[in-house]
Amino acid sequence: MYIYFLIPLINMSRILQLEKYKKHLQESYLSLIEKSDNYRFLDESISDLAAFKAMKLSKKLSQVGYLDQEVTYIN
């Protein structure tokens, strides 16, 4: 009987986790893009590395966005 009350809480907890993780990834992505832009003319290797890491984070962001759509669609 108590399990039925916990199921929405578990799903809501997962949604909040996804939102928190997505926000963290977005902040990291923006800081890397800014770093890449700032070092573009000073040190090309640092700029390229920051841009590469930002591209990897962009892929993770799209994956998390897809998971977020699935979770909200199920609920």
Residue pairs with C-beta under 8 A, 6 or more apart in sequence:
11 71
11 74
11 75
14 71
15 68
15 71
15 72
15 75
18 64
18 67
18 68
18 71
19 68
21 64
22 61
22 64
22 65
22 68
25 57
25 60
25 61
25 64
26 61
28 57
29 54
29 57
29 58
29 61
32 50
32 51
32 53
32 54
32 57
33 50
33 51
33 54
35 46
35 47
35 50
36 47
36 48
36 50
36 51
36 54
37 47
38 47
39 46
39 47
39 50
40 47
